[in-house]
Amino acid sequence: MASARVTSKGRITIPVAVRKAMQIEAGDRVEFIQVAPGRYEFMAANSEVTELKGMFDKARKAVSIEDMQAAIAKRGAAAR
């Protein structure tokens, strides 16, 4: 298991084995995603947005902005 120490400035050095496995290079961005209280996943954010093309099918039905806003308002009201 790889580990790292946090400096007084909150910095860490990602171990070489982890950088290689995640294909992280100098200048790449990383993200910390909370998956549960007190638990985070660390992931490389080094892919281009163009890689998402074709991941989803075309929308079956067009939805208006008004319909979207109504759905958001309804969901927000239900959460209170």
C-alpha positions, -999 to +999 in steps of 0.1 A: +000+000+000+013+034-009+011+063+016+021+100+018+026+125+045+008+158+046+030+189+051+021+218+073+009+236+042-015+207+034+006+194+005+013+158-003+035+140-028+018+113-048+040+082-047+055+072-081+037+039-083+003+056-079+012+083-104+022+057-130-009+035-123-032+066-127-012+080-156-008+113-138+019+136-150+032+170-138+006+197-144-023+173-144-053+180-122-067+156-097-101+156-079-112+144-045-148+131-045-166+125-013-181+090-013-192+089+023-187+111+054-150+112+061-142+091+030-130+104-004-119+089-037-089+104-055-091+105-093-071+119-121-089+147-141-066+144-171-091+133-198-104+157-225-140+165-226-141+153-262-136+118-250-172+119-237-186+122-273-209+093-281-212+081-245-249+089-244-277+083-269-296+112-284-324+126-262-357+108-270-377+139-262-369+175-262-374+193-229-379+230-227-361+253-202-395+260-186-401+223-180-366+219-165-371+249-142-405+235-131-390+201-123-362+217-103-386+239-083-409+209-076-379+188-064-366+217-043-400+222-026-402+185-018-368+186-002-378+211+024 
